[in-house]
Amino acid sequence: MHKENSPRPPVLQHVSHNVRRLRNAAGISQSALADKSGVSRRMLVAIEAGENNVSLATLDRVAEALEVAFSDLIQAPELRDHSRINELAWAGTRPGSKAVLLSKATARREVELWEFTLEPGDHYDSEPDPDGWSEQVYVIEGHLRLTLGGREPSQQVGPGEFFMFPSNQTHVFSNDGTVLLRFVRNVVL
């Protein structure tokens, strides 16, 4: 969620506060949360201390174990409008590549709205979501290559185009072009 030698992003502070608060509210220890989530106790201690770069997949497992939405972990606790999140949740290997969780809306559980930018040559790898989840992508500029389940051929999505897919399989968003890729991603839970 952040890069080495960069200032600690506020989202790590939010995650730290929210995981500790939600774990205490559920009345479970770090060891019990580790067992329930499959995340090591050492990692949970680091997350609660705000000291660790944590993957989105790890946060998903913690959220599921706490029986809350992913967005409940990264949202600023003091926000009055809980549908607006606007937090940096992922930074790529190249400057300018990022994922910002913009908002959420309630669906069966909820819908997450993300704004992604990928610099040329960068990619974002996502683990499978639970059965019944889906994703929608809408490309604003550039060209998105979407690889589902590690299978080729990939789906190509250009500016002004969208694509929807069941996300219970691995999926990779790639920018193979020479210009910045901007797209919106909805995750429907």
Secondary structure, DSSP 8 states (H G I E B T S, - for coil): ---TTS---HHHHHHHHHHHHHHHHHT--HHHHHHHHT--HHHHHHHHHT-----HHHHHHHHHHHTS-HHHHHS-TT-S-TTEEEEEEEE-SSTT-EEEEEEEE-SSS-EEEEEEEE-TT-EEEE----TT-EEEEEEEES-EEEEETT-SS-EEE-TT-EEEEE-SS-EEEE--SSS-EEEEEEEE-
